[in-house]
Amino acid sequence: MQKPHILFILIDSARPDHLGCYGYSKNTSPFLDEFAKSSTLYQNAIAPGAWTLPSMASIMTGHYLPASQRAINFYTRKLEFLPELLSRAGYKTSCVSFNPWVSYDTGFDRGFDKFYYYNKRNFFKVLDYGTIAKLFLRPKQIPLVLFMTEQAKRFIRKNHKEGPTFTYLHYSVHHPYYTPKRYFDLFDNGETSPDDYKRIQEWQYRDMGLFLRETGRISEVDRRALLNLYDGLIFYVDEHIRELISFLEKTGILDDTVVIIAADHGEFFGEYGFISHGFCALEEVVKVPLIIRHPKLFSPGARVDKVVSTIDLFTTVGQIAGADFDPHRFQGEDLRDIDNSTREFVLTRHIIAAKGEFPDREALKKKFSHLDFDRYEGEQISMRGEGWKFIWFANGSRLLFDLTSPRGERANLAEENQEKVEDCVKKLESVPGLIKYDESGEIFEFEEATKDHLRALGYLD
């Protein structure tokens, strides 16, 4: 069979339970819902990281990563990236990103023939749309998702006849949820005022909204506003995915393209007193959508209940591309053969983000007394099996959950299940580099424009 084109669409921060094809009651994803009917949908896909950098590093290398930012930089530079592997297999490769964690500064341009990373300082240079655009547009006014979609279409249009292509788009529904008004209006019941929306967005922009403010509470008005913004942004991205898939169909290559739609992590909306992501490995953050379509390689309309990981994408894509590599040296599996897998669990490696301290801890402890917040300050590794989860903490804490019970991750069963806990720890210790890691190598150095972008997303003060 001729090598297929590969289109990898990553929706940053997308929760599966906010998509109709995963059971959400609101009409946030009409195109994806229809698209999923001709695709294989994975009901229990787990991200290998709780925020973008570790998650994408694992997806792009096929390896679970060491525990620190410094080690990620050092470790990933020793490993082949997915686009490098595909380039060796004869693919033309392209990436379009608006996330500073997926940029030149973090080394994610490796292996890409074309790499487009947008920030407000370099927008026109990257876009190359000429003087007229520069005269009449300003970066804050520009619908970047639109231009990302067009950039991907241009690359595919130019290269698809010459050989197989790999196109990676890093879309985003990341906070602070700057959503075009007509999209969040779709989900607004009229109870949320424009001032409420403005206040919520300023709050997120200012301090990332990691934790609930002052009393540890979030009002229902604020929560609805957050959800309306988030759901509207999903609808907005859904429209652009529709445009991109329609382009493939009109070009005549849709059925010759493996289309992968996934997320790097999810998002909290008040659960356990948390807002956003990047500080623990609970289900709201690590469970992600995963939808794959190719009429011959994946079963149309199939629903896979087995626990999988997006780390499996490296091995799966590499095998499909006919790349010269040994899949047994990687920690993912081929998703086409997942029914025959004997894997007991998948992992999520959580490392501390650039901004990782708990503000207003005492208020949170008072409101959510069932959780030990001290446990969430440190390195974490989550083991996710069929119906259970174990979380190891570098500070000695251990959590064990029965995900089939009504209380789920609100009931820590570790104390009464010490044999299971000890077995999990032994299995983690057997995975190279997870618990004992090397901090050699240099920390990332960001250009000022990237630092500005990280501040806008709340990662830097």
C-alpha positions in Angstrom: 0.0 0.0 0.0 1.2 3.5 -0.8 2.3 5.4 2.3 -0.6 7.5 3.6 -0.5 11.1 4.4 -0.7 11.8 8.2 -2.6 14.8 9.7 -2.2 15.1 13.5 -4.5 17.7 15.0 -3.8 18.4 18.7 -6.4 20.4 20.6 -4.6 21.8 23.7 -6.6 21.4 26.9 -9.5 19.6 25.4 -11.6 17.4 27.7 -13.3 14.4 26.1 -16.4 14.9 28.2 -17.0 18.3 26.6 -17.3 16.7 23.1 -20.7 15.3 21.9 -19.1 12.1 20.6 -18.0 11.4 24.2 -21.4 12.0 25.6 -21.5 15.8 26.3 -25.1 17.1 26.2 -24.2 20.5 24.7 -23.6 20.9 20.9 -19.9 21.9 21.2 -18.5 19.7 18.5 -21.0 19.0 15.7 -18.3 18.2 13.1 -16.2 16.0 15.4 -19.3 14.1 16.4 -20.1 13.3 12.8 -16.4 12.6 12.0 -16.2 10.2 14.8 -18.9 8.0 13.2 -16.4 7.1 10.5 -13.4 6.8 12.9 -12.1 4.7 15.7 -12.8 6.5 19.0 -10.8 5.6 22.1 -13.0 6.0 25.3 -10.1 5.8 27.8 -7.1 7.6 26.3 -4.6 8.9 28.9 -2.0 11.6 28.4 1.6 10.9 29.4 1.8 14.4 31.0 -0.4 16.8 33.0 0.6 19.8 30.9 1.8 20.5 27.4 5.6 20.1 27.6 6.0 16.7 29.2 2.9 15.4 27.4 4.1 16.5 23.9 7.7 15.4 24.6 6.5 11.9 25.3 4.2 11.8 22.3 7.0 13.0 20.0 9.6 10.6 21.4 7.6 7.5 22.4 9.2 7.5 25.8 8.0 8.4 29.3 10.3 11.2 30.5 12.4 12.0 33.5 11.1 14.2 36.3 12.4 17.7 35.8 12.3 20.4 33.1 16.1 20.3 33.0 16.0 16.5 32.4 13.4 16.8 29.7 15.6 19.2 27.8 18.6 16.9 28.2 16.7 13.6 27.6 14.7 14.5 24.6 17.7 15.8 22.7 19.1 12.3 22.9 16.0 10.8 21.4 14.7 10.9 17.8 11.6 13.0 17.4 8.6 11.6 15.4 9.1 14.1 12.5 12.7 13.1 12.3 11.7 9.4 12.1 9.1 10.3 9.4 11.6 12.3 7.4 13.8 9.3 7.2 10.8 7.4 5.9 10.3 9.8 3.0 7.7 12.2 4.5 7.6 16.0 4.1 6.9 17.4 7.5 5.2 20.5 8.8 4.2 21.9 12.2 1.9 24.9 12.9 1.8 26.0 16.6 0.7 28.8 18.8 1.9 27.3 22.0 5.3 28.5 23.4 6.0 25.0 24.8 5.9 23.8 21.2 8.3 26.2 19.7 11.9 26.7 18.6 12.9 27.5 22.2 11.9 24.0 23.4 13.4 22.2 20.5 10.1 21.1 19.0 11.2 22.2 15.5 13.5 19.2 15.2 12.7 17.1 12.1 10.2 19.5 10.6 10.8 20.7 7.0 8.5 23.6 7.8 7.9 24.9 11.3 5.5 27.8 12.0 5.4 29.1 15.6 3.3 32.2 16.1 3.6 34.8 18.7 2.5 38.5 18.6 6.1 39.7 17.8 6.8 37.3 15.0 3.3 36.9 13.5 3.8 38.8 10.2 7.3 37.4 9.7 6.0 33.8 10.0 2.9 34.4 8.1 4.5 36.3 5.2 1.3 37.8 3.9 2.9 41.1 2.8 2.8 44.8 3.5 -1.0 45.3 3.1 -1.7 42.9 6.0 0.9 44.6 8.2 -0.8 48.0 7.5 -4.3 46.9 8.4 -4.0 44.2 10.9 -2.8 44.0 14.5 -1.8 40.7 16.2 -4.4 41.0 18.9 -7.1 41.4 16.3 -6.1 38.4 14.2 -8.0 35.1 14.5 -4.9 32.9 14.7 -6.7 29.7 14.4 -7.9 30.8 10.9 -4.3 31.4 9.8 -3.0 28.2 11.3 -5.6 26.3 9.3 -4.7 28.1 6.1 -1.0 27.5 6.7 -1.6 23.8 7.0 -3.7 23.8 3.8 -1.0 25.6 1.9 1.6 23.0 3.0 -0.5 20.1 2.0 -1.6 21.7 -1.2 2.0 22.3 -2.2 3.4 18.9 -1.2 0.8 16.1 -1.3 1.4 15.2 -5.0 5.2 14.8 -4.5 5.0 12.1 -1.7 3.6 11.5 1.8 3.1 14.4 4.1 3.0 14.7 7.9 1.2 17.8 9.1 0.9 18.6 12.8 -1.4 21.4 14.0 -1.4 22.5 17.7 -4.8 24.1 18.1 -5.8 25.3 21.5 -8.8 25.7 23.8 -6.3 26.7 26.6 -7.2 29.4 29.1 -7.7 32.3 29.3 -10.4 31.2 26.7 -10.3 34.2 24.4 -13.4 33.2 22.4 -15.0 35.2 19.6 -18.3 36.5 21.1 -20.7 34.8 18.7 -19.3 31.4 19.9 -19.6 31.7 23.6 -23.0 33.3 23.0 -24.1 29.9 21.7 -23.9 28.5 25.2 -24.8 31.5 27.3 -28.2 31.3 28.9 -28.3 35.1 29.4 -27.5 35.0 33.1 -23.8 36.0 32.6 -23.2 39.7 31.9 -20.4 41.1 29.7 -18.7 42.4 32.8 -18.7 38.9 34.3 -16.9 37.6 31.2 -14.4 40.4 31.2 -13.7 39.9 34.9 -13.2 36.1 34.4 -10.8 36.6 31.5 -8.8 39.2 33.4 -8.6 36.9 36.4 -7.3 34.0 34.3 -4.9 36.2 32.4 -3.5 37.7 35.6 -2.9 34.6 37.7 -3.8 31.6 35.5 -6.8 30.7 37.8 -4.9 27.7 39.1 -6.8 27.7 42.3 -10.0 29.2 43.5 -9.7 32.7 44.9 -9.9 34.0 48.5 -12.3 31.5 50.1 -11.5 28.5 48.0 -14.9 28.8 46.3 -16.0 29.6 42.8 -19.5 31.1 42.3 -21.9 29.3 40.0 -21.9 32.5 37.8 -18.1 32.3 37.4 -18.1 28.6 36.7 -20.8 29.0 34.0 -18.9 31.8 32.5 -15.7 29.7 32.3 -17.7 26.8 30.8 -19.4 29.0 28.2 -16.1 30.4 27.1 -14.5 27.0 27.0 -17.3 25.4 25.2 -17.5 28.2 22.7 -13.8 27.9 22.0 -14.3 24.2 21.3 -17.0 25.0 18.9 -14.7 27.5 17.2 -11.9 25.0 16.8 -14.4 22.4 15.6 -15.4 24.6 12.7 -11.7 24.9 11.7 -11.2 21.2 11.9 -14.3 20.9 9.6 -12.6 23.3 7.2 -9.4 21.3 7.1 -11.1 17.9 6.7 -13.3 19.4 3.9 -10.1 20.6 2.2 -8.7 17.1 2.3 -11.9 15.7 0.8 -12.0 18.3 -2.0 -8.3 17.7 -2.7 -9.2 14.0 -3.1 -6.8 12.7 -0.4 -9.0 12.3 2.7 -9.2 8.5 2.4 -5.5 8.4 1.8 -4.8 10.3 5.0 -4.5 9.0 8.6 -6.3 11.8 10.6 -5.5 11.8 14.3 -7.3 14.1 16.7 -6.1 14.2 20.3 -5.3 16.5 23.2 -2.2 16.9 25.4 -4.2 17.2 28.6 -7.5 18.2 30.0 -8.7 20.9 32.4 -10.3 21.5 35.8 -13.5 23.5 36.2 -13.8 23.6 40.0 -13.5 19.9 40.6 -11.6 19.3 43.9 -11.3 23.1 44.2 -9.0 23.3 41.1 -9.1 25.4 38.0 -7.0 24.9 34.9 -4.3 22.1 34.8 -0.6 21.4 35.4 -0.4 20.4 39.1 -1.8 16.9 39.5 -2.7 13.8 37.5 -6.4 13.4 38.3 -8.8 12.2 35.6 -10.1 15.6 34.6 -6.6 16.5 33.4 -5.1 13.3 32.2 -8.0 11.7 30.3 -8.1 13.1 26.7 -10.0 12.6 23.5 -8.4 10.3 20.9 -10.0 9.8 17.5 -8.3 8.3 14.5 -9.6 7.9 11.0 -8.4 5.9 7.9 -10.9 3.7 6.1 -8.5 0.8 5.7 -6.2 1.0 8.7 -8.8 1.8 11.4 -12.3 0.4 11.9 -14.9 3.0 11.0 -17.3 3.6 13.9 -15.3 1.5 16.4 -15.3 2.3 20.1 -12.3 1.1 22.1 -12.9 0.8 25.8 -9.4 -0.4 26.7 -7.1 2.0 28.4 -4.6 3.5 25.9 -2.1 6.3 26.0 -1.2 9.0 23.5 2.4 7.9 23.9 1.2 5.0 21.6 1.0 7.5 18.7 4.7 7.4 18.1 4.8 3.6 17.6 1.5 3.6 15.7 2.5 6.4 13.3 6.0 5.0 12.8 4.6 1.6 11.9 2.0 3.0 9.5 4.7 5.1 7.8 6.9 2.1 7.3 9.7 3.8 9.2 13.0 2.0 9.9 12.9 1.6 13.7 12.5 -1.1 16.4 9.0 -0.5 18.0 10.0 -2.7 20.9 12.5 -0.1 22.1 9.7 2.4 22.7 7.2 2.5 25.5 4.0 2.9 23.4 2.1 0.2 21.4 0.5 0.0 18.0 -3.1 1.1 18.5 -4.2 -1.0 15.6 -3.4 -4.1 17.6 -4.4 -2.8 21.1 -7.0 -5.5 21.6 -4.1 -8.0 21.8 -2.1 -5.9 24.3 -1.2 -7.5 27.6 -0.2 -4.1 29.1 -1.4 -3.7 32.6 -1.3 0.1 32.9 -0.2 3.4 31.2 1.7 6.2 32.9 1.4 9.9 33.4 4.6 11.7 34.4 3.8 15.0 36.1 6.6 17.5 36.6 6.3 20.8 38.2 5.6 23.7 35.8 7.4 27.0 35.9 4.8 28.3 38.3 3.9 25.6 40.7 3.2 26.9 44.2 -0.2 26.7 45.9 -1.7 30.1 46.7 -4.3 30.4 49.4 -3.6 26.8 50.6 -5.4 27.2 54.0 -8.7 28.3 52.4 -8.5 25.3 50.0 -7.8 22.9 52.8 -10.8 24.2 54.8 -13.2 24.0 51.8 -11.9 20.6 50.5 -10.9 18.8 53.7 -11.0 15.4 52.0 -7.9 16.2 50.0 -4.3 16.5 51.4 -3.1 19.5 49.3 0.5 19.0 50.5 0.5 15.8 48.4 0.2 17.7 45.2 3.4 19.7 45.7 6.1 17.6 44.0 6.9 15.1 41.3 4.1 12.6 40.6 3.7 9.5 38.5 0.2 8.1 37.8 -0.4 4.5 36.9 -3.8 4.0 35.1 -5.1 0.5 34.7 -8.6 -0.8 33.9 -10.8 0.7 36.5 -8.0 1.7 39.0 -5.3 4.3 39.4 -2.3 4.6 41.6 -0.3 7.9 42.1 3.2 7.9 43.4 4.6 11.1 44.9 8.3 11.9 45.4 7.5 13.2 48.9 6.3 9.8 50.0 2.6 10.1 49.6 0.6 7.4 47.8 -2.9 7.4 46.4 -4.9 4.4 45.2 -8.3 4.8 43.6 -11.1 2.5 42.5 -12.4 4.4 39.5 -15.4 2.1 39.2 -16.8 3.2 42.6 -19.1 6.2 43.0 -16.4 8.1 45.0 -13.7 7.5 42.5 -10.7 9.8 43.1 -12.3 11.2 46.3 -11.5 8.0 48.2 -7.9 7.1 48.8 -7.7 3.3 49.4 -3.9 3.1 49.7 -3.8 2.5 53.5 -6.1 -0.6 53.3 -4.4 -2.0 50.2 -0.7 -1.9 51.1 0.1 -5.0 49.0 -1.3 -3.4 45.9 0.6 -0.2 46.7 3.9 -2.0 47.1 3.4 -3.9 43.9 2.7 -0.6 42.0 5.9 1.0 43.4 8.0 -2.0 42.4 6.6 -1.8 38.9 7.4 1.9 38.7 10.9 1.3 39.9 11.4 -1.1 37.1 10.8 1.6 34.4 14.1 3.3 33.6 14.4 6.9 34.6 11.0 7.4 36.2 11.9 7.7 39.9 15.6 8.2 39.7 16.6 10.8 37.1 19.5 12.7 35.8 19.4 16.6 36.0 22.3 17.1 33.7 21.9 19.3 30.7 20.8 22.9 30.3 17.5 24.4 31.2 15.5 25.9 28.4 16.3 29.4 27.3 13.4 31.4 25.9 13.4 34.5 23.7 11.6 37.5 25.1 8.6 37.0 22.8 8.2 33.4 24.0 8.4 34.6 27.6 5.6 37.1 26.9 3.5 34.3 25.5 4.2 32.1 28.5 3.1 35.0 30.8 -0.1 35.4 28.8 -0.9 31.7 29.4 0.0 32.1 33.1 3.2 30.0 33.3 5.5 32.8 34.2 5.1 35.8 36.6 
